[in-house]
């Protein structure tokens, strides 16, 4: 696949990527700029992973983005659970 093809595809669906990140933010919270960055990464995975026989690209991409954002939110929550901030008494060190 060429760089021109992926660039053109990205330009065609850029609004959908941002819309998906905004809807995710409305449902689950988070910083929009970080969500958009993660959604762009998920677009790359969706682009190279899409099977045209299974579904339309936009449907596939939106699913990959949504589930990618969910997985990122889970990973952040697990890390906060394992390494809570503010619970360390710096005076005891």
N, C-alpha and C positions, 0 to 999 in steps of 0.2 A: 504494500500500500504506500502511496506516495504522500509526501508532506503536504502537497497542494490539496490532495483529496481530504485529508483530515482537517486542514485549515478551513476549507470550504464547508465541510460538515459542521465544524465548530461554530463558524459564523452563522450557519443556518439555524442552529439550535441554542445559541447563546442565551436568548431570552428564556427559553424553557429551563435551562440550567439554573439561571438566577431565580426564576419563579419557583422551582422545586426547592431551592435553598430557603427562600422566603417562607414557603408553606411549612417547611420543616421547622424553621425558627418559631413560627406562630404556634405550632403544635408542641414543640419540645424545648424551646428556648435556645440560647447560644448566641454567639457573636456572629452577625451576618457575614462579615468579611471572611472569617475563618470557615464558615459553612460554605461560602461560594468557592473558596480555594479547594476545600475537600471535594465539593461537587465537581469541580473541573478535573480533578484527579480521577474521580469515578467515571467521568465522561471518557477519559482515555481508556480505562479498562473496558467500558461498554463498547467503545468503538472497535477495539481489537477482538472482543469476545462475542460480538453479535452474530447470530445465525439467522439470515434472512428468512429461512423456512419456518422458524419458530414464531416470530412476531415482528411487528413493525419496529424500526430502529428507535423511534421516539418513545414507544412503550417500554422497550428493553432498557433504554438509557435512563428513563425516569425511575424504573425499578432499581437499577444498579445504583443510581445516586441515592435514592431514599434508603435502601438497605445499607449502603456504604456509610451514610451519615448516622444511621442508627448504630452501626458497629463502632464508629468513632466515639459516639456518645457513651456507649457501654464501656469502651476501653478507658475513657477519661474517668467515668464513675468508679470503675474498679481501681484505678490508680489512686484516686482520692480516698477510697476506702482503705487501701493498703498503706498509703503514705499520707495521713491527714496533716494538713498544714495548721500551724498554730497550737498544736498540742505539746510541743517540745518546750521545756523550760530551759532557756539558754543559760540561766544562772547556775544550773546544776552541772553544766558541762565544764 
